[in-house]
Amino acid sequence: MSDHVKEVKGLPDNAYKELKPGEEYKPVMPASQVFPEVTTWSVVMGMLMAVIFSAAAAYSGLKIGQVFEAAIPISIIAVGASLATRKKNALGQNIIIQSIGASSGVIVAGAVFTIPGLYILQHKYPEIQVSFWQIFFSSLLGGFLGILFLIPFRKYFVKDMHGKLPFPEATATTEILMTGEKGGSQAKLLVVAGMIGGLFEFAFSYLKLWGEEFTSRIVTAGLHWRRNQDCI
């Protein structure tokens, strides 16, 4: 890596605006400098996030019929991990982590909405054979096909359409990654917010302090007392 890597202060003012004629956008990570991107840390962390969030997306899809995009939570985890390990110039590695991990929801969505249907058909028509390897390779090749189709459009959507399309999720992910790179109080606020969200989920999912649906019985405090009064 170059010894003269410029410290990242934030996105340029025209990061989300349409470029005027002759105006040039200077990226945060210019091609003239070498940054750590595809490293052992970023690849292993990205694959770990892909496994974890694939399982979470599969559970969500099978339970409520909808998966979620994992780019934002993975970005928060990547920033938190880079801060905990005190990595310098971790922006490129964090981008790789969220890019690898965020592919989980896309692949899982194609699987959880079709595999149950195959087994339902097999139950009704026993002559239909469902093979694990067929499902595995169809998902694998489907992912490769999606990447290959995405490559030709990257230049058009990222460069030629700069500032013309909002891309709300990508914007949120970018802001999270930049917050972690700037460090200081902003990064600490991001980590604290993630911890609060984790505690909320723990209290909701495991401690069962409130129900999934908002009703008059969402809080169970006093419910047993009321039942005792009814019995008397």
Backbone as CSV, one residue per row, in Angstrom:
resi,resn,N_x,N_y,N_z,CA_x,CA_y,CA_z,C_x,C_y,C_z
1,MET,0.843,-1.191,0.000,0.000,0.000,0.000,0.877,1.239,0.000
2,SER,0.448,2.287,-0.657,1.215,3.508,-0.736,1.347,4.149,0.630
3,ASP,2.533,4.788,0.872,2.766,5.447,2.157,2.108,6.813,2.222
4,HIS,1.543,7.266,1.124,0.969,8.604,1.086,-0.528,8.531,0.824
5,VAL,-1.199,7.633,1.511,-2.636,7.496,1.375,-3.316,8.675,2.070
6,LYS,-4.128,9.371,1.356,-4.803,10.554,1.892,-5.905,10.142,2.851
7,GLU,-5.960,10.815,3.983,-6.984,10.502,4.981,-8.358,10.901,4.459
8,VAL,-9.325,10.017,4.651,-10.672,10.257,4.170,-11.401,11.201,5.110
9,LYS,-11.897,12.300,4.588,-12.627,13.274,5.391,-14.128,13.196,5.163
10,GLY,-14.539,12.686,4.029,-15.954,12.606,3.717,-16.153,12.568,2.220
11,LEU,-17.391,12.395,1.815,-17.709,12.355,0.396,-17.625,13.752,-0.212
12,PRO,-17.288,13.851,-1.484,-17.296,15.163,-2.144,-18.704,15.754,-2.174
13,ASP,-18.772,17.053,-2.363,-20.069,17.745,-2.362,-20.984,17.280,-3.493
14,ASN,-20.398,16.828,-4.598,-21.204,16.396,-5.745,-21.407,14.887,-5.780
15,ALA,-21.297,14.240,-4.613,-21.428,12.787,-4.576,-22.821,12.328,-4.979
16,TYR,-23.851,13.095,-4.594,-25.236,12.704,-4.871,-25.921,13.656,-5.846
17,LYS,-25.165,14.498,-6.504,-25.742,15.486,-7.425,-25.366,15.150,-8.861
18,GLU,-26.221,15.603,-9.774,-25.895,15.440,-11.185,-24.711,16.335,-11.529
19,LEU,-23.797,15.815,-12.310,-22.608,16.568,-12.671,-22.925,17.562,-13.779
20,LYS,-22.416,18.774,-13.608,-22.583,19.794,-14.630,-21.644,19.513,-15.792
21,PRO,-21.910,20.098,-16.958,-21.013,19.879,-18.102,-19.579,20.250,-17.761
22,GLY,-18.681,19.327,-17.937,-17.281,19.555,-17.635,-16.892,19.275,-16.195
23,GLU,-17.872,19.058,-15.324,-17.575,18.782,-13.917,-17.132,17.329,-13.761
24,GLU,-16.188,17.111,-12.879,-15.631,15.776,-12.669,-15.835,15.364,-11.219
25,TYR,-16.210,14.110,-11.037,-16.348,13.565,-9.687,-15.057,12.860,-9.305
26,LYS,-14.473,13.277,-8.195,-13.249,12.668,-7.709,-13.595,11.680,-6.607
27,PRO,-13.445,10.396,-6.854,-13.843,9.380,-5.862,-12.995,9.452,-4.594
28,VAL,-13.560,8.921,-3.532,-12.865,8.894,-2.244,-11.616,8.019,-2.317
29,MET,-11.715,6.950,-3.094,-10.572,6.049,-3.276,-10.086,6.179,-4.720
30,PRO,-9.213,7.146,-5.008,-8.771,7.363,-6.393,-7.928,6.209,-6.911
31,ALA,-7.969,6.023,-8.222,-7.212,4.937,-8.842,-5.713,5.155,-8.766
32,SER,-5.289,6.379,-8.488,-3.853,6.679,-8.422,-3.213,6.160,-7.140
33,GLN,-4.024,5.761,-6.159,-3.503,5.243,-4.907,-3.914,3.785,-4.734
34,VAL,-3.147,3.060,-3.965,-3.415,1.644,-3.711,-3.962,1.500,-2.306
35,PHE,-5.130,0.897,-2.203,-5.776,0.694,-0.914,-5.941,-0.805,-0.664
36,PRO,-5.910,-1.232,0.598,-6.205,-2.650,0.891,-7.678,-2.936,0.676
37,GLU,-7.979,-3.869,-0.200,-9.376,-4.201,-0.507,-9.610,-5.711,-0.335
38,VAL,-9.163,-6.492,-1.297,-9.356,-7.941,-1.243,-8.225,-8.532,-0.413
39,THR,-8.488,-8.695,0.869,-7.511,-9.249,1.798,-8.108,-10.489,2.467
40,THR,-7.271,-11.197,3.212,-7.776,-12.361,3.949,-8.874,-11.954,4.910
41,TRP,-8.696,-10.819,5.583,-9.687,-10.307,6.533,-11.021,-10.041,5.855
42,SER,-10.993,-9.316,4.737,-12.237,-8.921,4.085,-12.967,-10.119,3.485
43,VAL,-12.233,-11.061,2.900,-12.869,-12.225,2.279,-13.469,-13.142,3.339
44,VAL,-12.718,-13.417,4.407,-13.227,-14.302,5.460,-14.424,-13.679,6.156
45,MET,-14.331,-12.380,6.488,-15.450,-11.689,7.131,-16.663,-11.637,6.209
46,GLY,-16.424,-11.398,4.920,-17.528,-11.353,3.972,-18.239,-12.682,3.857
47,MET,-17.481,-13.766,3.801,-18.088,-15.095,3.716,-18.829,-15.447,5.006
48,LEU,-18.263,-15.030,6.149,-18.944,-15.272,7.421,-20.274,-14.529,7.475
49,MET,-20.274,-13.279,7.031,-21.521,-12.506,7.001,-22.517,-13.130,6.032
50,ALA,-22.014,-13.651,4.905,-22.902,-14.286,3.930,-23.590,-15.507,4.525
51,VAL,-22.852,-16.306,5.286,-23.430,-17.502,5.904,-24.480,-17.114,6.940
52,ILE,-24.120,-16.179,7.817,-25.029,-15.780,8.901,-26.299,-15.155,8.346
53,PHE,-26.154,-14.223,7.419,-27.325,-13.516,6.916,-28.097,-14.349,5.899
54,SER,-27.475,-15.352,5.306,-28.235,-16.286,4.471,-29.209,-17.074,5.330
55,ALA,-28.724,-17.536,6.480,-29.600,-18.260,7.396,-30.718,-17.363,7.908
56,ALA,-30.382,-16.110,8.238,-31.400,-15.178,8.727,-32.427,-14.852,7.645
57,ALA,-31.958,-14.647,6.419,-32.877,-14.348,5.320,-33.760,-15.541,4.986
58,ALA,-33.197,-16.761,5.064,-34.002,-17.958,4.805,-35.093,-18.107,5.857
59,TYR,-34.749,-17.871,7.116,-35.745,-17.948,8.187,-36.836,-16.904,7.982
60,SER,-36.434,-15.686,7.645,-37.410,-14.625,7.419,-38.310,-14.938,6.231
61,GLY,-37.704,-15.430,5.146,-38.497,-15.720,3.954,-39.492,-16.836,4.171
62,LEU,-39.085,-17.883,4.909,-39.989,-19.004,5.154,-41.075,-18.647,6.173
63,LYS,-40.779,-17.727,7.076,-41.745,-17.392,8.125,-42.752,-16.346,7.669
64,ILE,-42.273,-15.266,7.070,-43.169,-14.156,6.719,-43.281,-13.943,5.215
65,GLY,-42.562,-14.755,4.422,-42.669,-14.639,2.969,-41.939,-13.451,2.394
66,GLN,-40.956,-12.925,3.108,-40.213,-11.767,2.616,-38.802,-11.795,3.194
67,VAL,-37.821,-11.596,2.344,-36.438,-11.518,2.802,-36.045,-10.056,2.934
68,PHE,-34.884,-9.804,3.465,-34.418,-8.442,3.674,-33.043,-8.277,3.043
69,GLU,-32.732,-7.034,2.687,-31.415,-6.730,2.160,-30.445,-6.542,3.323
70,ALA,-29.327,-7.242,3.276,-28.414,-7.280,4.417,-27.275,-6.279,4.317
71,ALA,-27.256,-5.441,3.278,-26.112,-4.545,3.076,-25.924,-3.595,4.252
72,ILE,-27.029,-3.031,4.773,-26.914,-2.042,5.850,-26.426,-2.677,7.152
73,PRO,-27.063,-3.749,7.662,-26.535,-4.337,8.902,-25.120,-4.891,8.751
74,ILE,-24.778,-5.445,7.584,-23.423,-5.945,7.383,-22.429,-4.791,7.390
75,SER,-22.808,-3.654,6.827,-21.926,-2.482,6.853,-21.661,-2.034,8.283
76,ILE,-22.697,-2.051,9.110,-22.523,-1.666,10.518,-21.573,-2.633,11.220
77,ILE,-21.746,-3.931,10.979,-20.875,-4.930,11.605,-19.442,-4.777,11.101
78,ALA,-19.274,-4.533,9.802,-17.930,-4.368,9.234,-17.227,-3.166,9.841
79,VAL,-17.964,-2.065,9.982,-17.379,-0.864,10.587,-17.011,-1.138,12.044
80,GLY,-17.918,-1.779,12.781,-17.633,-2.085,14.177,-16.425,-2.998,14.340
81,ALA,-16.308,-4.005,13.455,-15.178,-4.935,13.537,-13.863,-4.240,13.199
82,SER,-13.892,-3.354,12.206,-12.661,-2.639,11.847,-12.239,-1.678,12.943
83,LEU,-13.216,-1.076,13.635,-12.883,-0.197,14.754,-12.346,-0.993,15.933
84,ALA,-12.939,-2.171,16.184,-12.488,-2.995,17.307,-11.070,-3.506,17.097
85,THR,-10.722,-3.814,15.847,-9.374,-4.310,15.544,-8.410,-3.185,15.170
86,ARG,-8.906,-1.929,15.222,-8.077,-0.745,14.955,-7.393,-0.811,13.588
87,LYS,-8.165,-1.173,12.565,-7.616,-1.217,11.218,-7.607,0.177,10.602
88,LYS,-6.534,0.513,9.943,-6.393,1.786,9.272,-6.752,1.641,7.795
89,ASN,-7.365,2.699,7.238,-7.766,2.686,5.829,-8.580,1.426,5.502
90,ALA,-9.605,1.204,6.307,-10.391,-0.026,6.181,-11.584,0.133,5.240
91,LEU,-11.723,1.280,4.599,-12.906,1.510,3.766,-13.013,0.483,2.641
92,GLY,-11.920,0.248,1.931,-11.952,-0.712,0.833,-12.287,-2.116,1.300
93,GLN,-11.743,-2.525,2.441,-12.036,-3.849,2.976,-13.487,-3.945,3.444
94,ASN,-13.994,-2.889,4.050,-15.392,-2.901,4.484,-16.348,-2.986,3.296
95,ILE,-15.971,-2.369,2.194,-16.800,-2.460,0.982,-16.838,-3.894,0.475
96,ILE,-15.700,-4.575,0.493,-15.651,-5.966,0.059,-16.483,-6.839,0.989
97,ILE,-16.399,-6.583,2.302,-17.160,-7.372,3.270,-18.649,-7.251,3.009
98,GLN,-19.148,-6.017,2.856,-20.585,-5.849,2.641,-21.001,-6.315,1.259
99,SER,-20.109,-6.245,0.276,-20.455,-6.717,-1.071,-20.626,-8.232,-1.092
100,ILE,-19.706,-8.945,-0.424,-19.812,-10.405,-0.368,-21.013,-10.813,0.478
101,GLY,-21.141,-10.208,1.654,-22.220,-10.588,2.568,-23.597,-10.246,2.052
102,ALA,-23.721,-9.114,1.338,-25.037,-8.672,0.876,-25.613,-9.565,-0.205
103,SER,-24.778,-10.405,-0.812,-25.295,-11.319,-1.838,-26.156,-12.423,-1.236
104,SER,-26.132,-12.539,0.097,-26.870,-13.622,0.751,-28.362,-13.527,0.486
105,GLY,-28.940,-12.368,0.682,-30.383,-12.225,0.525,-30.860,-12.489,-0.889
106,VAL,-30.040,-12.126,-1.872,-30.427,-12.308,-3.278,-30.514,-13.790,-3.624
107,ILE,-29.489,-14.549,-3.235,-29.471,-15.979,-3.549,-30.544,-16.717,-2.762
108,VAL,-30.672,-16.383,-1.484,-31.649,-17.070,-0.633,-33.067,-16.823,-1.131
109,ALA,-33.339,-15.603,-1.586,-34.691,-15.294,-2.070,-35.085,-16.200,-3.228
110,GLY,-34.138,-16.498,-4.098,-34.445,-17.388,-5.206,-34.636,-18.829,-4.787
111,ALA,-34.122,-19.184,-3.601,-34.207,-20.571,-3.150,-35.435,-20.820,-2.277
112,VAL,-35.657,-19.956,-1.277,-36.720,-20.232,-0.311,-38.106,-20.105,-0.927
113,PHE,-38.226,-19.400,-2.044,-39.537,-19.260,-2.680,-39.804,-20.330,-3.726
114,THR,-38.814,-21.170,-4.012,-39.000,-22.218,-5.020,-38.823,-23.625,-4.452
115,ILE,-37.870,-23.812,-3.540,-37.622,-25.155,-3.000,-38.853,-25.733,-2.306
116,PRO,-39.559,-24.970,-1.436,-40.781,-25.548,-0.840,-41.799,-25.969,-1.883
117,GLY,-41.906,-25.184,-2.981,-42.836,-25.545,-4.037,-42.460,-26.846,-4.707
118,LEU,-41.149,-27.103,-4.855,-40.711,-28.360,-5.456,-41.093,-29.551,-4.590
119,TYR,-40.926,-29.415,-3.281,-41.275,-30.527,-2.388,-42.786,-30.726,-2.297
120,ILE,-43.544,-29.632,-2.422,-45.001,-29.770,-2.449,-45.431,-30.527,-3.699
121,LEU,-44.810,-30.192,-4.830,-45.120,-30.911,-6.065,-44.702,-32.376,-5.973
122,GLN,-43.566,-32.635,-5.340,-43.122,-34.020,-5.193,-44.085,-34.824,-4.327
123,HIS,-44.656,-34.176,-3.309,-45.613,-34.866,-2.459,-46.871,-35.246,-3.250
124,LYS,-47.264,-34.372,-4.173,-48.468,-34.649,-4.953,-48.170,-35.555,-6.144
125,TYR,-46.991,-35.368,-6.727,-46.593,-36.178,-7.876,-45.274,-36.887,-7.530
126,PRO,-45.349,-38.080,-6.990,-44.133,-38.789,-6.531,-43.108,-39.026,-7.628
127,GLU,-43.519,-38.980,-8.864,-42.550,-39.227,-9.939,-41.558,-38.073,-10.091
128,ILE,-41.887,-36.913,-9.522,-40.966,-35.773,-9.567,-39.857,-35.985,-8.538
129,GLN,-38.615,-35.957,-8.994,-37.464,-36.164,-8.123,-36.810,-34.815,-7.812
130,VAL,-36.619,-34.549,-6.527,-35.962,-33.318,-6.079,-34.558,-33.680,-5.610
131,SER,-33.553,-33.154,-6.303,-32.161,-33.459,-5.986,-31.493,-32.255,-5.327
132,PHE,-30.751,-32.523,-4.259,-30.032,-31.446,-3.571,-29.029,-30.778,-4.498
133,TRP,-28.293,-31.585,-5.282,-27.256,-31.026,-6.132,-27.844,-30.195,-7.261
134,GLN,-29.016,-30.563,-7.750,-29.665,-29.733,-8.763,-30.032,-28.365,-8.186
135,ILE,-30.571,-28.377,-6.981,-30.915,-27.110,-6.328,-29.656,-26.290,-6.057
136,PHE,-28.601,-26.970,-5.590,-27.353,-26.267,-5.255,-26.751,-25.610,-6.490
137,PHE,-26.607,-26.362,-7.560,-25.952,-25.821,-8.746,-26.828,-24.786,-9.462
138,SER,-28.141,-24.952,-9.404,-29.006,-23.938,-10.016,-28.885,-22.614,-9.267
139,SER,-28.804,-22.670,-7.933,-28.613,-21.445,-7.152,-27.236,-20.842,-7.408
140,LEU,-26.209,-21.703,-7.471,-24.845,-21.228,-7.709,-24.716,-20.576,-9.082
141,LEU,-25.190,-21.268,-10.100,-25.092,-20.723,-11.452,-25.998,-19.512,-11.634
142,GLY,-27.135,-19.499,-10.933,-27.998,-18.318,-10.984,-27.302,-17.092,-10.410
143,GLY,-26.550,-17.287,-9.318,-25.780,-16.183,-8.757,-24.714,-15.689,-9.712
144,PHE,-23.993,-16.620,-10.350,-22.982,-16.242,-11.335,-23.608,-15.482,-12.504
145,LEU,-24.763,-15.955,-12.948,-25.437,-15.312,-14.073,-25.844,-13.883,-13.724
146,GLY,-26.340,-13.697,-12.474,-26.710,-12.348,-12.047,-25.523,-11.405,-12.027
147,ILE,-24.364,-11.900,-11.576,-23.156,-11.070,-11.554,-22.719,-10.716,-12.970
148,LEU,-22.777,-11.700,-13.871,-22.361,-11.443,-15.248,-23.266,-10.410,-15.919
149,PHE,-24.557,-10.448,-15.625,-25.467,-9.458,-16.205,-25.267,-8.079,-15.578
150,LEU,-24.791,-8.061,-14.333,-24.606,-6.790,-13.641,-23.382,-6.040,-14.142
151,ILE,-22.343,-6.767,-14.538,-21.084,-6.130,-14.943,-21.272,-5.119,-16.073
152,PRO,-21.996,-5.435,-17.161,-22.123,-4.441,-18.244,-22.870,-3.172,-17.820
153,PHE,-23.752,-3.286,-16.806,-24.540,-2.123,-16.415,-23.840,-1.260,-15.366
154,ARG,-22.726,-1.737,-14.819,-22.085,-1.004,-13.728,-21.646,0.385,-14.168
155,LYS,-20.953,0.477,-15.284,-20.472,1.769,-15.766,-21.633,2.715,-16.057
156,TYR,-22.714,2.162,-16.614,-23.849,3.014,-16.987,-24.534,3.594,-15.750
157,PHE,-24.846,2.733,-14.764,-25.588,3.200,-13.594,-24.711,3.979,-12.618
158,VAL,-23.436,3.606,-12.503,-22.572,4.253,-11.513,-21.955,5.541,-12.051
159,LYS,-21.521,5.518,-13.291,-20.821,6.676,-13.840,-21.711,7.537,-14.732
160,ASP,-22.301,6.932,-15.754,-23.090,7.723,-16.706,-24.349,8.305,-16.072
161,MET,-24.948,7.606,-15.106,-26.171,8.085,-14.450,-25.872,8.673,-13.077
162,HIS,-24.688,9.195,-12.895,-24.267,9.737,-11.602,-25.225,10.843,-11.132
163,GLY,-25.805,10.638,-9.944,-26.674,11.643,-9.346,-28.092,11.684,-9.884
164,LYS,-28.407,10.870,-10.891,-29.740,10.911,-11.496,-30.700,9.928,-10.841
165,LEU,-30.181,8.877,-10.262,-31.009,7.882,-9.592,-30.678,7.903,-8.097
166,PRO,-31.684,7.805,-7.222,-31.431,7.987,-5.782,-30.708,6.822,-5.117
167,PHE,-31.035,5.573,-5.467,-30.453,4.396,-4.820,-30.439,4.559,-3.306
168,PRO,-31.608,4.576,-2.651,-31.653,4.881,-1.211,-30.857,3.916,-0.340
169,GLU,-30.935,2.609,-0.638,-30.199,1.662,0.192,-28.699,1.808,0.005
170,ALA,-28.267,1.997,-1.228,-26.843,2.197,-1.481,-26.351,3.486,-0.827
171,THR,-27.194,4.514,-0.832,-26.823,5.767,-0.178,-26.639,5.573,1.321
172,ALA,-27.579,4.843,1.946,-27.469,4.580,3.381,-26.226,3.754,3.691
173,THR,-25.945,2.743,2.867,-24.762,1.913,3.077,-23.488,2.739,2.949
174,THR,-23.457,3.617,1.946,-22.285,4.471,1.746,-22.050,5.381,2.938
175,GLU,-23.118,5.971,3.459,-22.972,6.867,4.607,-22.459,6.117,5.831
176,ILE,-22.931,4.879,6.018,-22.451,4.072,7.152,-20.964,3.779,7.006
177,LEU,-20.546,3.366,5.821,-19.139,3.055,5.594,-18.262,4.288,5.758
178,MET,-18.740,5.430,5.292,-17.972,6.660,5.426,-17.905,7.109,6.883
179,THR,-18.980,6.901,7.622,-18.963,7.243,9.043,-17.915,6.442,9.782
180,GLY,-17.820,5.168,9.473,-16.801,4.349,10.104,-15.400,4.761,9.717
181,GLU,-15.215,5.209,8.476,-13.889,5.619,8.035,-13.463,6.930,8.690
182,LYS,-14.419,7.842,8.915,-14.085,9.118,9.552,-13.791,8.939,11.024
183,GLY,-14.370,7.884,11.634,-14.077,7.579,13.033,-14.632,8.631,13.974
184,GLY,-14.025,8.731,15.154,-14.426,9.730,16.130,-15.788,9.459,16.720
185,SER,-16.485,10.523,17.085,-17.783,10.401,17.754,-18.845,9.825,16.846
186,GLN,-18.740,10.067,15.520,-19.742,9.538,14.596,-19.697,8.020,14.567
187,ALA,-18.505,7.452,14.531,-18.381,5.996,14.518,-18.854,5.404,15.837
188,LYS,-18.563,6.066,16.948,-19.009,5.572,18.244,-20.530,5.574,18.314
189,LEU,-21.152,6.615,17.757,-22.610,6.673,17.728,-23.186,5.521,16.919
190,LEU,-22.529,5.164,15.826,-22.980,4.051,14.987,-22.903,2.733,15.754
191,VAL,-21.812,2.534,16.482,-21.643,1.298,17.253,-22.672,1.228,18.379
192,VAL,-22.892,2.351,19.070,-23.872,2.380,20.162,-25.270,2.087,19.631
193,ALA,-25.608,2.674,18.470,-26.923,2.422,17.881,-27.094,0.949,17.529
194,GLY,-26.026,0.317,17.030,-26.099,-1.112,16.736,-26.287,-1.954,17.986
195,MET,-25.622,-1.558,19.075,-25.774,-2.288,20.329,-27.182,-2.150,20.879
196,ILE,-27.764,-0.953,20.767,-29.135,-0.744,21.233,-30.106,-1.595,20.422
197,GLY,-29.889,-1.641,19.092,-30.738,-2.481,18.246,-30.613,-3.950,18.603
198,GLY,-29.389,-4.394,18.929,-29.194,-5.776,19.329,-29.886,-6.116,20.637
199,LEU,-29.813,-5.197,21.610,-30.503,-5.406,22.888,-32.012,-5.438,22.702
200,PHE,-32.519,-4.573,21.829,-33.961,-4.557,21.546,-34.399,-5.889,20.951
201,GLU,-33.625,-6.393,19.996,-33.967,-7.668,19.361,-33.877,-8.816,20.359
202,PHE,-32.872,-8.778,21.258,-32.724,-9.819,22.260,-33.920,-9.821,23.209
203,ALA,-34.338,-8.637,23.635,-35.486,-8.545,24.542,-36.773,-8.978,23.847
204,PHE,-36.850,-8.740,22.547,-38.058,-9.088,21.796,-38.119,-10.575,21.460
205,SER,-36.996,-11.120,20.958,-37.007,-12.486,20.451,-36.799,-13.540,21.525
206,TYR,-35.960,-13.241,22.511,-35.571,-14.275,23.473,-36.231,-14.080,24.843
207,LEU,-36.281,-12.847,25.312,-36.913,-12.612,26.612,-38.432,-12.522,26.517
208,LYS,-38.956,-12.320,25.287,-40.398,-12.255,25.055,-41.069,-11.197,25.943
209,LEU,-40.438,-10.020,26.017,-41.004,-8.954,26.839,-42.219,-8.312,26.191
210,TRP,-42.392,-8.479,24.899,-43.585,-8.002,24.208,-43.837,-8.894,22.999
211,GLY,-45.048,-8.827,22.496,-45.441,-9.706,21.407,-45.097,-9.143,20.041
212,GLU,-45.265,-9.962,19.022,-44.978,-9.537,17.659,-46.035,-8.571,17.135
213,GLU,-47.265,-8.705,17.612,-48.356,-7.843,17.161,-48.712,-6.852,18.259
214,PHE,-48.970,-5.626,17.857,-49.290,-4.579,18.816,-50.780,-4.656,19.152
215,THR,-51.074,-5.106,20.353,-52.454,-5.200,20.822,-52.519,-4.663,22.239
216,SER,-53.705,-4.698,22.803,-53.871,-4.244,24.190,-53.188,-5.177,25.173
217,ARG,-52.799,-6.376,24.712,-52.147,-7.346,25.590,-50.675,-7.498,25.236
218,ILE,-50.091,-6.439,24.638,-48.698,-6.525,24.231,-47.772,-6.632,25.434
219,VAL,-48.174,-6.040,26.588,-47.405,-6.143,27.822,-48.156,-7.083,28.755
220,THR,-47.473,-8.094,29.250,-48.125,-9.117,30.066,-48.197,-8.736,31.535
221,ALA,-47.639,-7.578,31.919,-47.669,-7.183,33.326,-49.108,-6.987,33.782
222,GLY,-49.494,-7.611,34.892,-50.835,-7.487,35.437,-51.827,-8.468,34.863
223,LEU,-51.402,-9.222,33.817,-52.331,-10.154,33.175,-52.698,-11.283,34.132
224,HIS,-51.706,-11.828,34.866,-51.999,-12.918,35.803,-52.888,-12.431,36.957
225,TRP,-52.687,-11.194,37.392,-53.524,-10.653,38.465,-54.972,-10.555,38.002
226,ARG,-55.161,-10.139,36.760,-56.510,-10.007,36.209,-57.188,-11.371,36.119
227,ARG,-56.417,-12.388,35.731,-57.002,-13.733,35.629,-57.421,-14.230,37.017
228,ASN,-56.617,-13.961,38.019,-56.971,-14.372,39.379,-58.227,-13.686,39.856
229,GLN,-58.382,-12.397,39.508,-59.586,-11.668,39.906,-60.826,-12.248,39.225
230,ASP,-60.669,-12.662,37.967,-61.813,-13.243,37.257,-62.224,-14.569,37.885
231,CYS,-61.238,-15.353,38.346,-61.546,-16.634,38.973,-62.283,-16.446,40.305
232,ILE,-61.952,-15.362,41.007,-62.628,-15.110,42.290,-64.045,-14.627,42.037
